[in-house]
Amino acid sequence: MKRASQQIARDAARMREADCEGIAHQVRNFAQQADKERGRENGKGLDRDEGLDR
Protein backbone atom coordinates (compact mmCIF):
# COMPACT_ATOMS: atom_id res chain seq x y z
CA MET A 1 0.00 0.00 0.00
CA LYS A 2 2.82 2.41 0.79
CA ARG A 3 4.51 1.86 -2.55
CA ALA A 4 1.23 2.39 -4.38
CA SER A 5 0.53 5.57 -2.44
CA GLN A 6 3.98 6.91 -3.29
CA GLN A 7 3.35 6.31 -6.98
CA ILE A 8 -0.01 8.04 -6.73
CA ALA A 9 1.48 10.98 -4.81
CA ARG A 10 4.13 11.53 -7.50
CA ASP A 11 1.56 11.70 -10.30
CA ALA A 12 -0.56 14.86 -10.35
CA ALA A 13 -3.40 13.27 -12.33
CA ARG A 14 -3.63 10.37 -9.90
CA MET A 15 -3.59 12.75 -6.92
CA ARG A 16 -6.51 14.69 -8.45
CA GLU A 17 -8.38 11.41 -8.86
CA ALA A 18 -7.59 10.46 -5.25
CA ASP A 19 -8.84 13.87 -4.16
CA CYS A 20 -12.11 13.32 -6.03
CA GLU A 21 -12.46 9.92 -4.34
CA GLY A 22 -11.80 11.51 -0.96
CA ILE A 23 -8.65 9.53 -0.17
CA ALA A 24 -5.97 12.10 -0.99
CA HIS A 25 -5.15 12.70 2.69
CA GLN A 26 -4.62 8.96 3.21
CA VAL A 27 -2.35 8.79 0.18
CA ARG A 28 -0.27 11.70 1.48
CA ASN A 29 -0.03 10.16 4.95
CA PHE A 30 1.14 6.80 3.60
CA ALA A 31 3.69 8.48 1.32
CA GLN A 32 5.07 10.64 4.17
CA GLN A 33 5.26 7.66 6.51
CA ALA A 34 7.15 5.62 3.90
CA ASP A 35 9.59 8.51 3.35
CA LYS A 36 10.22 8.77 7.10
CA GLU A 37 10.81 5.03 7.40
CA ARG A 38 13.19 5.09 4.45
CA GLY A 39 15.13 7.90 6.15
CA ARG A 40 15.44 5.87 9.34
CA GLU A 41 16.68 2.84 7.41
CA ASN A 42 19.38 4.96 5.80
CA GLY A 43 20.45 6.33 9.17
CA LYS A 44 19.09 9.81 8.58
CA GLY A 45 16.53 9.71 11.36
CA LEU A 46 17.77 11.38 14.52
CA ASP A 47 16.41 11.09 18.00
CA ARG A 48 15.11 14.34 19.39
CA ASP A 49 17.65 14.31 22.23
CA GLU A 50 20.61 13.60 19.96
CA GLY A 51 23.03 16.50 19.73
CA LEU A 52 21.55 18.49 22.58
CA ASP A 53 23.94 19.44 25.37
CA ARG A 54 22.29 19.85 28.71
N, C-alpha and C positions, 0 to 999 in steps of 0.2 A: 504494500500500500504506500509506503514512503517513497519508493522509487517512482511509482506511478504519479504520486502527487508532485514530485519534483519535476517530472516531465511536463505535467499540466501547468505548473507554475512558471515554467520557462517559455511557454507558448502563449502569446497574448490572446489568440483566438480561443484556445481551450479555457483560459482563465475567464473570458467573457461568458463562455458557455457554462462554466462552473458557477459563475455569479448568477446567471439566469436560473440555474437549478437550485440556488440557495446553499451551495456547499463550498463557496470560495474561501470562507474563513477556515474551514476544516483543511482545505488543500494547503493554504498558507501555513497553518499550524504544523501540519505534517512535514512540510518542506523545511520549515525553520528548525524543527526538532531533529530532523535528519542531518541538517547542516551542523547543528551543535554537537551531535554525537560523532560526526565525522571529525570535527575539530578536536574532540577529546581523544579519539583514537590516534590522531596524529600528534598528540602531545601539546596541542595549542590551548587546551582548556586549563585555566588556572583557578586554584582555589581562591576564595575571596580574601583569606588571611595571608596568602603568599605574598611576600615582598613588603609587608607592612612591619615597620619597626615600632615596637611599643615599649 
